[in-house]
Amino acid sequence: MKKNQSIGIILLGIGVFFIYWAQTHSPKNLGKVIGNAFSGSYTMSEFSYYTCLGLGIAIGLYGILKLMKKA
């Protein structure tokens, strides 16, 4: 496996994790907010939710570009 492919896979995995983390700790879904409060889990603020979501998308797209690069 080429260096760009391995870095691309790692970056794509990190991006997917950030998106997953943002979705599971979302301040938007009232049911999840209440569930997180009872289970002791963390609910993000709206700013950190959008920051984490945007960062995950950007890292994931960069990982896809690295995977598609030939050299």
PQR file of N, CA, C, O and H, with PARSE charges and radii, in Angstrom:
ATOM      1  N   MET A   1       0.845  -1.169   0.000 -0.4000 1.5000
ATOM      2  CA  MET A   1       0.000   0.000   0.000 -0.0000 2.0000
ATOM      3  C   MET A   1       0.894   1.237   0.000  0.5500 1.7000
ATOM      4  O   MET A   1       1.890   1.304   0.720 -0.5500 1.4000
ATOM      5  N   LYS A   2       0.522   2.194  -0.808 -0.4000 1.5000
ATOM      6  CA  LYS A   2       1.298   3.424  -0.907 -0.0000 2.0000
ATOM      7  C   LYS A   2       1.087   4.298   0.319  0.5500 1.7000
ATOM      8  O   LYS A   2       0.114   4.143   1.056 -0.5500 1.4000
ATOM      9  H   LYS A   2      -0.287   2.139  -1.393  0.4000 1.0000
ATOM     10  N   LYS A   3       2.022   5.219   0.518 -0.4000 1.5000
ATOM     11  CA  LYS A   3       1.963   6.103   1.688 -0.0000 2.0000
ATOM     12  C   LYS A   3       0.699   6.968   1.676  0.5500 1.7000
ATOM     13  O   LYS A   3       0.054   7.144   2.710 -0.5500 1.4000
ATOM     14  H   LYS A   3       2.813   5.345  -0.081  0.4000 1.0000
ATOM     15  N   ASN A   4       0.349   7.507   0.506 -0.4000 1.5000
ATOM     16  CA  ASN A   4      -0.850   8.343   0.401 -0.0000 2.0000
ATOM     17  C   ASN A   4      -2.115   7.558   0.730  0.5500 1.7000
ATOM     18  O   ASN A   4      -3.045   8.096   1.332 -0.5500 1.4000
ATOM     19  H   ASN A   4       0.873   7.364  -0.334  0.4000 1.0000
ATOM     20  N   GLN A   5      -2.150   6.291   0.338 -0.4000 1.5000
ATOM     21  CA  GLN A   5      -3.331   5.478   0.620 -0.0000 2.0000
ATOM     22  C   GLN A   5      -3.481   5.225   2.113  0.5500 1.7000
ATOM     23  O   GLN A   5      -4.584   5.321   2.651 -0.5500 1.4000
ATOM     24  H   GLN A   5      -1.395   5.854  -0.151  0.4000 1.0000
ATOM     25  N   SER A   6      -2.377   4.901   2.788 -0.4000 1.5000
ATOM     26  CA  SER A   6      -2.484   4.648   4.229 -0.0000 2.0000
ATOM     27  C   SER A   6      -2.835   5.910   4.997  0.5500 1.7000
ATOM     28  O   SER A   6      -3.630   5.858   5.935 -0.5500 1.4000
ATOM     29  H   SER A   6      -1.481   4.823   2.350  0.4000 1.0000
ATOM     30  N   ILE A   7      -2.262   7.036   4.620 -0.4000 1.5000
ATOM     31  CA  ILE A   7      -2.608   8.292   5.281 -0.0000 2.0000
ATOM     32  C   ILE A   7      -4.062   8.654   4.983  0.5500 1.7000
ATOM     33  O   ILE A   7      -4.772   9.141   5.863 -0.5500 1.4000
ATOM     34  H   ILE A   7      -1.616   7.078   3.858  0.4000 1.0000
ATOM     35  N   GLY A   8      -4.506   8.421   3.758 -0.4000 1.5000
ATOM     36  CA  GLY A   8      -5.884   8.694   3.377 -0.0000 2.0000
ATOM     37  C   GLY A   8      -6.880   7.865   4.176  0.5500 1.7000
ATOM     38  O   GLY A   8      -7.915   8.377   4.600 -0.5500 1.4000
ATOM     39  H   GLY A   8      -3.929   8.025   3.043  0.4000 1.0000
ATOM     40  N   ILE A   9      -6.573   6.586   4.383 -0.4000 1.5000
ATOM     41  CA  ILE A   9      -7.459   5.725   5.167 -0.0000 2.0000
ATOM     42  C   ILE A   9      -7.518   6.190   6.616  0.5500 1.7000
ATOM     43  O   ILE A   9      -8.590   6.205   7.220 -0.5500 1.4000
ATOM     44  H   ILE A   9      -5.732   6.170   4.038  0.4000 1.0000
ATOM     45  N   ILE A  10      -6.384   6.567   7.172 -0.4000 1.5000
ATOM     46  CA  ILE A  10      -6.346   7.050   8.556 -0.0000 2.0000
ATOM     47  C   ILE A  10      -7.147   8.349   8.690  0.5500 1.7000
ATOM     48  O   ILE A  10      -7.942   8.495   9.618 -0.5500 1.4000
ATOM     49  H   ILE A  10      -5.513   6.556   6.681  0.4000 1.0000
ATOM     50  N   LEU A  11      -6.937   9.287   7.766 -0.4000 1.5000
ATOM     51  CA  LEU A  11      -7.665  10.558   7.810 -0.0000 2.0000
ATOM     52  C   LEU A  11      -9.163  10.359   7.615  0.5500 1.7000
ATOM     53  O   LEU A  11      -9.969  11.022   8.269 -0.5500 1.4000
ATOM     54  H   LEU A  11      -6.291   9.168   7.012  0.4000 1.0000
ATOM     55  N   LEU A  12      -9.532   9.462   6.731 -0.4000 1.5000
ATOM     56  CA  LEU A  12     -10.942   9.173   6.515 -0.0000 2.0000
ATOM     57  C   LEU A  12     -11.570   8.581   7.781  0.5500 1.7000
ATOM     58  O   LEU A  12     -12.694   8.928   8.142 -0.5500 1.4000
ATOM     59  H   LEU A  12      -8.877   8.924   6.200  0.4000 1.0000
ATOM     60  N   GLY A  13     -10.845   7.695   8.446 -0.4000 1.5000
ATOM     61  CA  GLY A  13     -11.337   7.122   9.696 -0.0000 2.0000
ATOM     62  C   GLY A  13     -11.506   8.168  10.782  0.5500 1.7000
ATOM     63  O   GLY A  13     -12.491   8.144  11.521 -0.5500 1.4000
ATOM     64  H   GLY A  13      -9.932   7.413   8.154  0.4000 1.0000
ATOM     65  N   ILE A  14     -10.559   9.084  10.886 -0.4000 1.5000
ATOM     66  CA  ILE A  14     -10.648  10.162  11.875 -0.0000 2.0000
ATOM     67  C   ILE A  14     -11.836  11.072  11.561  0.5500 1.7000
ATOM     68  O   ILE A  14     -12.567  11.478  12.465 -0.5500 1.4000
ATOM     69  H   ILE A  14      -9.759   9.104  10.286  0.4000 1.0000
ATOM     70  N   GLY A  15     -12.026  11.387  10.288 -0.4000 1.5000
ATOM     71  CA  GLY A  15     -13.156  12.221   9.889 -0.0000 2.0000
ATOM     72  C   GLY A  15     -14.486  11.572  10.201  0.5500 1.7000
ATOM     73  O   GLY A  15     -15.403  12.235  10.687 -0.5500 1.4000
ATOM     74  H   GLY A  15     -11.433  11.057   9.554  0.4000 1.0000
ATOM     75  N   VAL A  16     -14.602  10.281   9.928 -0.4000 1.5000
ATOM     76  CA  VAL A  16     -15.841   9.559  10.227 -0.0000 2.0000
ATOM     77  C   VAL A  16     -16.085   9.526  11.735  0.5500 1.7000
ATOM     78  O   VAL A  16     -17.225   9.655  12.180 -0.5500 1.4000
ATOM     79  H   VAL A  16     -13.858   9.743   9.534  0.4000 1.0000
ATOM     80  N   PHE A  17     -15.023   9.354  12.522 -0.4000 1.5000
ATOM     81  CA  PHE A  17     -15.176   9.353  13.972 -0.0000 2.0000
ATOM     82  C   PHE A  17     -15.683  10.704  14.481  0.5500 1.7000
ATOM     83  O   PHE A  17     -16.567  10.748  15.337 -0.5500 1.4000
ATOM     84  H   PHE A  17     -14.097   9.250  12.160  0.4000 1.0000
ATOM     85  N   PHE A  18     -15.131  11.806  13.961 -0.4000 1.5000
ATOM     86  CA  PHE A  18     -15.592  13.135  14.375 -0.0000 2.0000
ATOM     87  C   PHE A  18     -17.073  13.342  14.033  0.5500 1.7000
ATOM     88  O   PHE A  18     -17.824  13.901  14.833 -0.5500 1.4000
ATOM     89  H   PHE A  18     -14.413  11.770  13.266  0.4000 1.0000
ATOM     90  N   ILE A  19     -17.488  12.892  12.847 -0.4000 1.5000
ATOM     91  CA  ILE A  19     -18.887  13.025  12.457 -0.0000 2.0000
ATOM     92  C   ILE A  19     -19.772  12.170  13.368  0.5500 1.7000
ATOM     93  O   ILE A  19     -20.830  12.619  13.810 -0.5500 1.4000
ATOM     94  H   ILE A  19     -16.879  12.437  12.198  0.4000 1.0000
ATOM     95  N   TYR A  20     -19.338  10.940  13.648 -0.4000 1.5000
ATOM     96  CA  TYR A  20     -20.088  10.066  14.543 -0.0000 2.0000
ATOM     97  C   TYR A  20     -20.202  10.676  15.938  0.5500 1.7000
ATOM     98  O   TYR A  20     -21.275  10.666  16.542 -0.5500 1.4000
ATOM     99  H   TYR A  20     -18.479  10.575  13.289  0.4000 1.0000
ATOM    100  N   TRP A  21     -19.096  11.204  16.442 -0.4000 1.5000
ATOM    101  CA  TRP A  21     -19.082  11.809  17.780 -0.0000 2.0000
ATOM    102  C   TRP A  21     -20.043  13.002  17.842  0.5500 1.7000
ATOM    103  O   TRP A  21     -20.777  13.163  18.817 -0.5500 1.4000
ATOM    104  H   TRP A  21     -18.224  11.212  15.951  0.4000 1.0000
ATOM    105  N   ALA A  22     -20.032  13.829  16.804 -0.4000 1.5000
ATOM    106  CA  ALA A  22     -20.922  14.990  16.783 -0.0000 2.0000
ATOM    107  C   ALA A  22     -22.386  14.549  16.750  0.5500 1.7000
ATOM    108  O   ALA A  22     -23.228  15.144  17.422 -0.5500 1.4000
ATOM    109  H   ALA A  22     -19.435  13.698  16.012  0.4000 1.0000
ATOM    110  N   GLN A  23     -22.687  13.518  15.979 -0.4000 1.5000
ATOM    111  CA  GLN A  23     -24.072  13.073  15.868 -0.0000 2.0000
ATOM    112  C   GLN A  23     -24.574  12.411  17.154  0.5500 1.7000
ATOM    113  O   GLN A  23     -25.745  12.561  17.504 -0.5500 1.4000
ATOM    114  H   GLN A  23     -22.003  13.034  15.434  0.4000 1.0000
ATOM    115  N   THR A  24     -23.712  11.686  17.854 -0.4000 1.5000
ATOM    116  CA  THR A  24     -24.160  11.011  19.069 -0.0000 2.0000
ATOM    117  C   THR A  24     -24.229  11.937  20.270  0.5500 1.7000
ATOM    118  O   THR A  24     -24.850  11.592  21.276 -0.5500 1.4000
ATOM    119  H   THR A  24     -22.761  11.564  17.569  0.4000 1.0000
ATOM    120  N   HIS A  25     -23.608  13.101  20.188 -0.4000 1.5000
ATOM    121  CA  HIS A  25     -23.624  14.065  21.286 -0.0000 2.0000
ATOM    122  C   HIS A  25     -24.267  15.384  20.850  0.5500 1.7000
ATOM    123  O   HIS A  25     -23.903  16.458  21.328 -0.5500 1.4000
ATOM    124  H   HIS A  25     -23.104  13.381  19.372  0.4000 1.0000
ATOM    125  N   SER A  26     -25.217  15.276  19.945 -0.4000 1.5000
ATOM    126  CA  SER A  26     -25.864  16.431  19.333 -0.0000 2.0000
ATOM    127  C   SER A  26     -26.766  17.183  20.307  0.5500 1.7000
ATOM    128  O   SER A  26     -27.476  16.560  21.096 -0.5500 1.4000
ATOM    129  H   SER A  26     -25.512  14.403  19.556  0.4000 1.0000
ATOM    130  N   PRO A  27     -26.745  18.519  20.261 -0.5600 1.5000
ATOM    131  CA  PRO A  27     -27.676  19.299  21.077  0.2800 2.0000
ATOM    132  C   PRO A  27     -29.032  19.472  20.400  0.5500 1.7000
ATOM    133  O   PRO A  27     -29.941  20.052  20.992 -0.5500 1.4000
ATOM    134  N   LYS A  28     -29.185  18.984  19.182 -0.4000 1.5000
ATOM    135  CA  LYS A  28     -30.386  19.214  18.395 -0.0000 2.0000
ATOM    136  C   LYS A  28     -31.534  18.263  18.742  0.5500 1.7000
ATOM    137  O   LYS A  28     -32.692  18.681  18.759 -0.5500 1.4000
ATOM    138  H   LYS A  28     -28.446  18.512  18.701  0.4000 1.0000
ATOM    139  N   ASN A  29     -31.235  17.006  19.017 -0.4000 1.5000
ATOM    140  CA  ASN A  29     -32.268  16.009  19.258 -0.0000 2.0000
ATOM    141  C   ASN A  29     -32.628  16.004  20.741  0.5500 1.7000
ATOM    142  O   ASN A  29     -31.816  15.592  21.570 -0.5500 1.4000
ATOM    143  H   ASN A  29     -30.295  16.666  19.003  0.4000 1.0000
ATOM    144  N   LEU A  30     -33.820  16.450  21.081 -0.4000 1.5000
ATOM    145  CA  LEU A  30     -34.234  16.577  22.476 -0.0000 2.0000
ATOM    146  C   LEU A  30     -34.227  15.231  23.190  0.5500 1.7000
ATOM    147  O   LEU A  30     -33.878  15.159  24.368 -0.5500 1.4000
ATOM    148  H   LEU A  30     -34.479  16.784  20.407  0.4000 1.0000
ATOM    149  N   GLY A  31     -34.606  14.172  22.496 -0.4000 1.5000
ATOM    150  CA  GLY A  31     -34.594  12.844  23.112 -0.0000 2.0000
ATOM    151  C   GLY A  31     -33.199  12.414  23.523  0.5500 1.7000
ATOM    152  O   GLY A  31     -33.008  11.836  24.593 -0.5500 1.4000
ATOM    153  H   GLY A  31     -34.890  14.231  21.539  0.4000 1.0000
ATOM    154  N   LYS A  32     -32.215  12.701  22.662 -0.4000 1.5000
ATOM    155  CA  LYS A  32     -30.835  12.357  22.996 -0.0000 2.0000
ATOM    156  C   LYS A  32     -30.302  13.229  24.123  0.5500 1.7000
ATOM    157  O   LYS A  32     -29.545  12.748  24.966 -0.5500 1.4000
ATOM    158  H   LYS A  32     -32.369  13.171  21.793  0.4000 1.0000
ATOM    159  N   VAL A  33     -30.679  14.493  24.153 -0.4000 1.5000
ATOM    160  CA  VAL A  33     -30.227  15.393  25.214 -0.0000 2.0000
ATOM    161  C   VAL A  33     -30.736  14.893  26.560  0.5500 1.7000
ATOM    162  O   VAL A  33     -29.989  14.865  27.538 -0.5500 1.4000
ATOM    163  H   VAL A  33     -31.294  14.884  23.468  0.4000 1.0000
ATOM    164  N   ILE A  34     -31.994  14.501  26.610 -0.4000 1.5000
ATOM    165  CA  ILE A  34     -32.566  13.986  27.860 -0.0000 2.0000
ATOM    166  C   ILE A  34     -31.922  12.642  28.208  0.5500 1.7000
ATOM    167  O   ILE A  34     -31.589  12.392  29.367 -0.5500 1.4000
ATOM    168  H   ILE A  34     -32.600  14.524  25.815  0.4000 1.0000
ATOM    169  N   GLY A  35     -31.749  11.785  27.211 -0.4000 1.5000
ATOM    170  CA  GLY A  35     -31.097  10.493  27.440 -0.0000 2.0000
ATOM    171  C   GLY A  35     -29.666  10.652  27.920  0.5500 1.7000
ATOM    172  O   GLY A  35     -29.218   9.924  28.806 -0.5500 1.4000
ATOM    173  H   GLY A  35     -32.019  11.988  26.270  0.4000 1.0000
ATOM    174  N   ASN A  36     -28.941  11.612  27.332 -0.4000 1.5000
ATOM    175  CA  ASN A  36     -27.569  11.870  27.766 -0.0000 2.0000
ATOM    176  C   ASN A  36     -27.526  12.410  29.194  0.5500 1.7000
ATOM    177  O   ASN A  36     -26.604  12.095  29.946 -0.5500 1.4000
ATOM    178  H   ASN A  36     -29.305  12.204  26.613  0.4000 1.0000
ATOM    179  N   ALA A  37     -28.508  13.213  29.568 -0.4000 1.5000
ATOM    180  CA  ALA A  37     -28.547  13.755  30.932 -0.0000 2.0000
ATOM    181  C   ALA A  37     -28.750  12.644  31.958  0.5500 1.7000
ATOM    182  O   ALA A  37     -28.133  12.661  33.023 -0.5500 1.4000
ATOM    183  H   ALA A  37     -29.257  13.468  28.957  0.4000 1.0000
ATOM    184  N   PHE A  38     -29.614  11.678  31.642 -0.4000 1.5000
ATOM    185  CA  PHE A  38     -29.869  10.589  32.579 -0.0000 2.0000
ATOM    186  C   PHE A  38     -28.738   9.568  32.614  0.5500 1.7000
ATOM    187  O   PHE A  38     -28.463   8.979  33.660 -0.5500 1.4000
ATOM    188  H   PHE A  38     -30.115  11.664  30.777  0.4000 1.0000
ATOM    189  N   SER A  39     -28.083   9.359  31.481 -0.4000 1.5000
ATOM    190  CA  SER A  39     -27.014   8.361  31.444 -0.0000 2.0000
ATOM    191  C   SER A  39     -25.665   8.935  31.868  0.5500 1.7000
ATOM    192  O   SER A  39     -24.702   8.188  32.035 -0.5500 1.4000
ATOM    193  H   SER A  39     -28.306   9.838  30.631  0.4000 1.0000
ATOM    194  N   GLY A  40     -25.587  10.248  32.042 -0.4000 1.5000
ATOM    195  CA  GLY A  40     -24.333  10.880  32.437 -0.0000 2.0000
ATOM    196  C   GLY A  40     -23.408  11.146  31.266  0.5500 1.7000
ATOM    197  O   GLY A  40     -22.229  11.435  31.467 -0.5500 1.4000
ATOM    198  H   GLY A  40     -26.370  10.855  31.906  0.4000 1.0000
ATOM    199  N   SER A  41     -23.916  11.055  30.055 -0.4000 1.5000
ATOM    200  CA  SER A  41     -23.106  11.289  28.870 -0.0000 2.0000
ATOM    201  C   SER A  41     -23.025  12.792  28.585  0.5500 1.7000
ATOM    202  O   SER A  41     -23.742  13.592  29.185 -0.5500 1.4000
ATOM    203  H   SER A  41     -24.874  10.820  29.892  0.4000 1.0000
ATOM    204  N   TYR A  42     -22.158  13.147  27.678 -0.4000 1.5000
ATOM    205  CA  TYR A  42     -21.864  14.542  27.337 -0.0000 2.0000
ATOM    206  C   TYR A  42     -22.755  15.000  26.193  0.5500 1.7000
ATOM    207  O   TYR A  42     -22.940  14.264  25.223 -0.5500 1.4000
ATOM    208  H   TYR A  42     -21.575  12.498  27.191  0.4000 1.0000
ATOM    209  N   THR A  43     -23.310  16.202  26.288 -0.4000 1.5000
ATOM    210  CA  THR A  43     -24.034  16.844  25.188 -0.0000 2.0000
ATOM    211  C   THR A  43     -23.275  18.110  24.813  0.5500 1.7000
ATOM    212  O   THR A  43     -23.003  18.957  25.665 -0.5500 1.4000
ATOM    213  H   THR A  43     -23.161  16.800  27.075  0.4000 1.0000
ATOM    214  N   MET A  44     -22.938  18.232  23.539 -0.4000 1.5000
ATOM    215  CA  MET A  44     -22.153  19.376  23.066 -0.0000 2.0000
ATOM    216  C   MET A  44     -22.988  20.646  23.018  0.5500 1.7000
ATOM    217  O   MET A  44     -24.214  20.605  22.916 -0.5500 1.4000
ATOM    218  H   MET A  44     -23.159  17.544  22.847  0.4000 1.0000
ATOM    219  N   SER A  45     -22.291  21.773  23.095 -0.4000 1.5000
ATOM    220  CA  SER A  45     -22.956  23.037  22.804 -0.0000 2.0000
ATOM    221  C   SER A  45     -23.143  23.119  21.286  0.5500 1.7000
ATOM    222  O   SER A  45     -22.541  22.352  20.534 -0.5500 1.4000
ATOM    223  H   SER A  45     -21.295  21.806  23.179  0.4000 1.0000
ATOM    224  N   GLU A  46     -23.967  24.039  20.859 -0.4000 1.5000
ATOM    225  CA  GLU A  46     -24.248  24.143  19.428 -0.0000 2.0000
ATOM    226  C   GLU A  46     -23.000  24.525  18.636  0.5500 1.7000
ATOM    227  O   GLU A  46     -22.788  24.022  17.532 -0.5500 1.4000
ATOM    228  H   GLU A  46     -24.456  24.662  21.471  0.4000 1.0000
ATOM    229  N   PHE A  47     -22.174  25.412  19.194 -0.4000 1.5000
ATOM    230  CA  PHE A  47     -20.943  25.818  18.516 -0.0000 2.0000
ATOM    231  C   PHE A  47     -19.984  24.641  18.362  0.5500 1.7000
ATOM    232  O   PHE A  47     -19.440  24.420  17.280 -0.5500 1.4000
ATOM    233  H   PHE A  47     -22.346  25.820  20.090  0.4000 1.0000
ATOM    234  N   SER A  48     -19.774  23.886  19.439 -0.4000 1.5000
ATOM    235  CA  SER A  48     -18.840  22.757  19.366 -0.0000 2.0000
ATOM    236  C   SER A  48     -19.398  21.644  18.481  0.5500 1.7000
ATOM    237  O   SER A  48     -18.631  20.914  17.852 -0.5500 1.4000
ATOM    238  H   SER A  48     -20.215  24.066  20.319  0.4000 1.0000
ATOM    239  N   TYR A  49     -20.718  21.506  18.426 -0.4000 1.5000
ATOM    240  CA  TYR A  49     -21.339  20.514  17.539 -0.0000 2.0000
ATOM    241  C   TYR A  49     -21.012  20.824  16.084  0.5500 1.7000
ATOM    242  O   TYR A  49     -20.551  19.949  15.352 -0.5500 1.4000
ATOM    243  H   TYR A  49     -21.341  22.098  18.937  0.4000 1.0000
ATOM    244  N   TYR A  50     -21.250  22.073  15.657 -0.4000 1.5000
ATOM    245  CA  TYR A  50     -20.986  22.438  14.265 -0.0000 2.0000
ATOM    246  C   TYR A  50     -19.487  22.451  13.958  0.5500 1.7000
ATOM    247  O   TYR A  50     -19.082  22.132  12.841 -0.5500 1.4000
ATOM    248  H   TYR A  50     -21.626  22.783  16.252  0.4000 1.0000
ATOM    249  N   THR A  51     -18.674  22.813  14.931 -0.4000 1.5000
ATOM    250  CA  THR A  51     -17.225  22.790  14.725 -0.0000 2.0000
ATOM    251  C   THR A  51     -16.741  21.360  14.512  0.5500 1.7000
ATOM    252  O   THR A  51     -15.974  21.093  13.587 -0.5500 1.4000
ATOM    253  H   THR A  51     -19.003  23.073  15.839  0.4000 1.0000
ATOM    254  N   CYS A  52     -17.183  20.447  15.361 -0.4000 1.5000
ATOM    255  CA  CYS A  52     -16.793  19.045  15.259 -0.0000 2.0000
ATOM    256  C   CYS A  52     -17.309  18.431  13.963  0.5500 1.7000
ATOM    257  O   CYS A  52     -16.594  17.669  13.311 -0.5500 1.4000
ATOM    258  H   CYS A  52     -17.806  20.664  16.113  0.4000 1.0000
ATOM    259  N   LEU A  53     -18.531  18.751  13.588 -0.4000 1.5000
ATOM    260  CA  LEU A  53     -19.106  18.236  12.350 -0.0000 2.0000
ATOM    261  C   LEU A  53     -18.340  18.757  11.133  0.5500 1.7000
ATOM    262  O   LEU A  53     -18.020  17.986  10.228 -0.5500 1.4000
ATOM    263  H   LEU A  53     -19.112  19.369  14.118  0.4000 1.0000
ATOM    264  N   GLY A  54     -18.047  20.050  11.106 -0.4000 1.5000
ATOM    265  CA  GLY A  54     -17.291  20.627   9.993 -0.0000 2.0000
ATOM    266  C   GLY A  54     -15.879  20.092   9.912  0.5500 1.7000
ATOM    267  O   GLY A  54     -15.367  19.835   8.823 -0.5500 1.4000
ATOM    268  H   GLY A  54     -18.307  20.676  11.841  0.4000 1.0000
ATOM    269  N   LEU A  55     -15.247  19.923  11.066 -0.4000 1.5000
ATOM    270  CA  LEU A  55     -13.893  19.372  11.097 -0.0000 2.0000
ATOM    271  C   LEU A  55     -13.887  17.934  10.595  0.5500 1.7000
ATOM    272  O   LEU A  55     -12.985  17.539   9.856 -0.5500 1.4000
ATOM    273  H   LEU A  55     -15.663  20.131  11.951  0.4000 1.0000
ATOM    274  N   GLY A  56     -14.880  17.154  10.988 -0.4000 1.5000
ATOM    275  CA  GLY A  56     -14.970  15.770  10.520 -0.0000 2.0000
ATOM    276  C   GLY A  56     -15.162  15.682   9.020  0.5500 1.7000
ATOM    277  O   GLY A  56     -14.562  14.836   8.356 -0.5500 1.4000
ATOM    278  H   GLY A  56     -15.612  17.475  11.588  0.4000 1.0000
ATOM    279  N   ILE A  57     -16.002  16.560   8.486 -0.4000 1.5000
ATOM    280  CA  ILE A  57     -16.235  16.566   7.038 -0.0000 2.0000
ATOM    281  C   ILE A  57     -14.964  16.972   6.302  0.5500 1.7000
ATOM    282  O   ILE A  57     -14.607  16.361   5.295 -0.5500 1.4000
ATOM    283  H   ILE A  57     -16.490  17.247   9.025  0.4000 1.0000
ATOM    284  N   ALA A  58     -14.282  17.997   6.797 -0.4000 1.5000
ATOM    285  CA  ALA A  58     -13.058  18.473   6.137 -0.0000 2.0000
ATOM    286  C   ALA A  58     -11.956  17.409   6.173  0.5500 1.7000
ATOM    287  O   ALA A  58     -11.292  17.171   5.164 -0.5500 1.4000
ATOM    288  H   ALA A  58     -14.572  18.494   7.615  0.4000 1.0000
ATOM    289  N   ILE A  59     -11.762  16.774   7.325 -0.4000 1.5000
ATOM    290  CA  ILE A  59     -10.728  15.742   7.432 -0.0000 2.0000
ATOM    291  C   ILE A  59     -11.084  14.540   6.562  0.5500 1.7000
ATOM    292  O   ILE A  59     -10.213  13.963   5.911 -0.5500 1.4000
ATOM    293  H   ILE A  59     -12.301  16.968   8.145  0.4000 1.0000
ATOM    294  N   GLY A  60     -12.368  14.161   6.551 -0.4000 1.5000
ATOM    295  CA  GLY A  60     -12.797  13.042   5.715 -0.0000 2.0000
ATOM    296  C   GLY A  60     -12.598  13.309   4.235  0.5500 1.7000
ATOM    297  O   GLY A  60     -12.141  12.433   3.501 -0.5500 1.4000
ATOM    298  H   GLY A  60     -13.075  14.630   7.081  0.4000 1.0000
ATOM    299  N   LEU A  61     -12.937  14.511   3.791 -0.4000 1.5000
ATOM    300  CA  LEU A  61     -12.741  14.854   2.377 -0.0000 2.0000
ATOM    301  C   LEU A  61     -11.262  14.887   2.004  0.5500 1.7000
ATOM    302  O   LEU A  61     -10.881  14.467   0.911 -0.5500 1.4000
ATOM    303  H   LEU A  61     -13.309  15.223   4.387  0.4000 1.0000
ATOM    304  N   TYR A  62     -10.433  15.388   2.915 -0.4000 1.5000
ATOM    305  CA  TYR A  62      -8.988  15.395   2.657 -0.0000 2.0000
ATOM    306  C   TYR A  62      -8.461  13.962   2.579  0.5500 1.7000
ATOM    307  O   TYR A  62      -7.586  13.665   1.765 -0.5500 1.4000
ATOM    308  H   TYR A  62     -10.743  15.729   3.803  0.4000 1.0000
ATOM    309  N   GLY A  63      -8.989  13.081   3.417 -0.4000 1.5000
ATOM    310  CA  GLY A  63      -8.604  11.676   3.357 -0.0000 2.0000
ATOM    311  C   GLY A  63      -9.007  11.032   2.040  0.5500 1.7000
ATOM    312  O   GLY A  63      -8.256  10.228   1.488 -0.5500 1.4000
ATOM    313  H   GLY A  63      -9.700  13.323   4.077  0.4000 1.0000
ATOM    314  N   ILE A  64     -10.179  11.375   1.535 -0.4000 1.5000
ATOM    315  CA  ILE A  64     -10.634  10.842   0.246 -0.0000 2.0000
ATOM    316  C   ILE A  64      -9.734  11.351  -0.873  0.5500 1.7000
ATOM    317  O   ILE A  64      -9.383  10.600  -1.783 -0.5500 1.4000
ATOM    318  H   ILE A  64     -10.789  12.028   1.984  0.4000 1.0000
ATOM    319  N   LEU A  65      -9.358  12.633  -0.804 -0.4000 1.5000
ATOM    320  CA  LEU A  65      -8.442  13.177  -1.820 -0.0000 2.0000
ATOM    321  C   LEU A  65      -7.089  12.481  -1.776  0.5500 1.7000
ATOM    322  O   LEU A  65      -6.491  12.219  -2.819 -0.5500 1.4000
ATOM    323  H   LEU A  65      -9.642  13.243  -0.064  0.4000 1.0000
ATOM    324  N   LYS A  66      -6.604  12.180  -0.575 -0.4000 1.5000
ATOM    325  CA  LYS A  66      -5.332  11.450  -0.454 -0.0000 2.0000
ATOM    326  C   LYS A  66      -5.452  10.041  -1.032  0.5500 1.7000
ATOM    327  O   LYS A  66      -4.512   9.542  -1.651 -0.5500 1.4000
ATOM    328  H   LYS A  66      -7.090  12.393   0.272  0.4000 1.0000
ATOM    329  N   LEU A  67      -6.594   9.404  -0.833 -0.4000 1.5000
ATOM    330  CA  LEU A  67      -6.799   8.061  -1.388 -0.0000 2.0000
ATOM    331  C   LEU A  67      -6.837   8.081  -2.907  0.5500 1.7000
ATOM    332  O   LEU A  67      -6.364   7.150  -3.558 -0.5500 1.4000
ATOM    333  H   LEU A  67      -7.357   9.810  -0.330  0.4000 1.0000
ATOM    334  N   MET A  68      -7.398   9.140  -3.468 -0.4000 1.5000
ATOM    335  CA  MET A  68      -7.537   9.210  -4.917 -0.0000 2.0000
ATOM    336  C   MET A  68      -6.250   9.642  -5.619  0.5500 1.7000
ATOM    337  O   MET A  68      -6.101   9.437  -6.824 -0.5500 1.4000
ATOM    338  H   MET A  68      -7.782   9.896  -2.938  0.4000 1.0000
ATOM    339  N   LYS A  69      -5.325  10.236  -4.874 -0.4000 1.5000
ATOM    340  CA  LYS A  69      -4.070  10.691  -5.457 -0.0000 2.0000
ATOM    341  C   LYS A  69      -3.234   9.481  -5.900  0.5500 1.7000
ATOM    342  O   LYS A  69      -3.091   8.513  -5.154 -0.5500 1.4000
ATOM    343  H   LYS A  69      -5.446  10.403  -3.895  0.4000 1.0000
ATOM    344  N   LYS A  70      -2.702   9.544  -7.085 -0.4000 1.5000
ATOM    345  CA  LYS A  70      -1.988   8.381  -7.655 -0.0000 2.0000
ATOM    346  C   LYS A  70      -0.563   8.241  -7.135  0.5500 1.7000
ATOM    347  O   LYS A  70      -0.104   7.120  -6.918 -0.5500 1.4000
ATOM    348  H   LYS A  70      -2.818  10.330  -7.692  0.4000 1.0000
ATOM    349  N   ALA A  71       0.144   9.334  -6.930 -0.4000 1.5000
ATOM    350  CA  ALA A  71       1.559   9.236  -6.560 -0.0000 2.0000
ATOM    351  C   ALA A  71       1.777   9.373  -5.096  0.5500 1.7000
ATOM    352  O   ALA A  71       2.916   9.312  -4.633 -0.5500 1.4000
ATOM    353  H   ALA A  71      -0.228  10.245  -7.106  0.4000 1.0000
TER
END
